[in-house]
C-alpha cells in the first residue's frame, strides 16, 4: 500500500482532519490534533490496526500538504505538516511510500521547494524494519 494522492477514494476518515474538510485552510490546531492522534496510537495492542491508523494519519498529512501547496504555498502550517510527517517516517516501507511516492513527486512537479524537501529529509528518523 503506497501513498495515493486521491486519498478520499481510499476511505480515509475525516476524523483525522476534523476541521480541514469543512474549512478553507488547515491551522496549527489541526496539526496538533494529528500529532496527538499519532501519539495516541497503541502499537502494543494490535499492530496491524496501529499500522493502519498511522498510515491514515500520515496520508491525511500528505493530502493536506499537497492541497495547501496548490492553494497557499506560503502557508506556515505546511512546514509544520512536513516536520510531523518526517518525524513519523522511519522504516523502509515508509520511505518508499512517503519519500519516493510523495516528496520526490512533489519536487518533480515543482510544487515542493528544495528547501522544504530538505526539511523533510533532515528530520526523518531512518531505521531498519
C-alpha positions in Angstrom: 0.0 0.0 0.0 1.5 3.3 -1.1 0.6 6.9 -0.8 -2.2 7.8 -3.2 -2.8 11.5 -3.7 -6.5 10.7 -4.2 -7.0 9.7 -0.5 -10.7 10.2 -0.3 -11.3 7.2 -2.6 -9.3 5.0 -0.2 -11.8 5.6 2.6 -9.7 7.8 4.9 -11.9 9.0 7.6 -12.5 12.7 8.1 -11.8 12.1 11.8 -8.1 12.6 11.1 -8.6 16.1 9.8 -11.6 17.3 11.9 -11.9 20.8 10.6 -9.9 20.7 7.4 -12.5 19.3 5.1 -15.0 21.9 6.2 -12.8 25.0 6.4 -10.7 26.7 3.8 -7.2 26.1 5.4 -5.7 23.8 8.0 -4.3 25.6 11.0 -1.9 24.8 13.8 -4.7 23.3 15.9 -5.3 20.8 13.2 -1.6 19.9 13.1 -1.7 19.5 16.9 -4.7 17.2 16.6 -2.9 15.0 14.1 0.2 14.9 16.3 -1.9 13.8 19.3 -3.6 11.1 17.1 -0.2 9.8 16.1 1.0 9.8 19.8 -2.1 8.0 21.0 -1.7 5.0 18.6 -1.3 1.9 20.8 1.4 -0.1 19.0 1.4 -2.8 21.7 -2.2 -3.9 21.4 -2.9 -4.6 17.8 0.0 -3.9 15.5 -2.0 -4.2 12.2 -4.7 -1.8 13.5 -2.0 0.6 14.8 -0.1 0.5 11.5 -3.3 1.2 9.5 -4.2 4.2 11.8 -0.6 5.5 11.4 -0.8 5.4 7.7 -4.3 7.0 7.6 -3.0 10.0 9.7 0.2 10.3 7.6 -1.8 10.0 4.3 -4.1 12.8 5.7 -1.0 14.9 6.2 0.1 14.3 2.7 -3.3 15.2 1.4 -3.2 18.5 3.4 0.4 19.3 2.2 -0.4 18.8 -1.4 -3.7 20.7 -1.3 -2.1 23.6 0.7 0.9 23.8 -1.7 -1.6 24.3 -4.6 -3.8 26.8 -2.7 -1.4 28.7 -0.4 2.2 27.7 -0.9 3.4 30.3 1.7 1.4 28.8 4.5 3.5 28.2 7.6 1.5 25.2 8.5 3.0 23.3 5.5 6.3 23.3 7.3 4.7 22.0 10.5 3.0 19.3 8.5 6.2 18.3 6.7 8.0 18.1 10.0 5.3 15.9 11.5 5.4 13.6 8.5 9.2 13.4 8.7 9.2 12.7 12.4 6.8 9.7 11.8 8.6 8.1 8.9 11.2 5.6 9.7 11.1 2.1 8.2 12.0 1.2 4.6 8.3 0.9 3.5 7.6 4.4 4.9 10.4 5.8 2.9 9.2 4.3 -0.3 5.7 5.4 0.4 6.4 9.0 1.5 9.8 9.9 0.1 9.7 8.3 -3.3 5.9 8.4 -3.9 5.2 11.7 -2.3 8.0 14.1 -1.5 10.0 13.3 -4.7 6.9 13.5 -6.8 6.0 17.0 -5.4 9.6 18.2 -6.1 9.4 16.8 -9.6 6.1 18.6 -10.2 7.6 21.8 -8.9 5.2 22.1 -6.0 7.6 21.4 -3.2 10.7 23.6 -2.9 14.1 22.1 -2.4 14.2 23.8 1.0 11.0 22.1 2.1 12.2 18.8 0.7 15.4 19.3 2.7 13.3 20.0 5.8 11.7 16.6 5.3 14.9 14.7 4.7 16.8 16.3 7.6 14.1 15.4 10.1 13.4 11.8 9.2 14.4 9.0 11.6 15.7 6.3 9.3 15.7 2.9 11.0 15.7 -0.7 9.9 12.4 -2.5 9.6 
